[in-house]
Amino acid sequence: MKKYFDILRKCPLFNQIKDENLIAMLGCLGAKVEVFDKKYTIVAEGNPAKYIGIVLSGSVQIVRIDYFGNRSIVTNVDSSDIFCESFACAEVRSIPITVIANEPCEIMLIDCNHILHTCTNNCGFHQQLIFNLMKDLATKNIMFHQKIEIMARRSTREKLMAYLMFQAKKAGSKSFDIPFDRQELADYLEVDRSGLSAEISKLRKEGIIESNRKHFKLL
């Protein structure tokens, strides 16, 4: 487990947890590491929510697939980030999302019950762990409301510009990269890809943005 320490130090779940406690904590939590190939389904929709996942290498994508097979991207999860924590904490019996490996990746899985219920050893770091988990859930809730604000826009153009302005603010720059290709961006915004591409072309011609693949600049 020590080879993952550099990543785990960046993980919000282990904030302010000292290295000397980390090995004992991972053992107490029954943490396990699994390797997944690109496009592998790590968490399948309909399964009970039990584990919190931490991306150790690579990245994963959280998606929703409707009755007709239409895909909507919820978010990308990169190295050191957490996924499925809200569903696991709520003990959801049928998880409503699917988690897919964007690329070959290593994932640490932790049974949420081992976090929420203190062990018989009365580990001193457990309260900090629970605090970190609650803080992460609150942060994700804020991000969720930001997406609602984007999706509330009526047109493809308005959704795209709202998303790009959020990304620029997040990057602290008018020039930034987004984590999606064109199809993935269309899936995230829940719009038609051809319509999205047309709007990007119009915005370029109007001198509002510059774009090259995943790179954008607000003018």
Secondary structure, DSSP 8 states (H G I E B T S, - for coil): -GGGHHHHHHSGGGTT--HHHHHHHHHHHT-EEEEE-TT-EEE-TTS---EEEEEEES-EEEEEE-TT--EEEEEEE-TT-EESHHHHHTT-SS---EEEESSSEEEEEEEHHHHHS--TT--TTHHHHHHHHHHHHHHHHHHHHHHHHHHTSSSHHHHHHHHHHHHHHHHTSSEEE-S--HHHHHHHHTS-HHHHHHHHHHHHHTTSEEEETTEEEE-
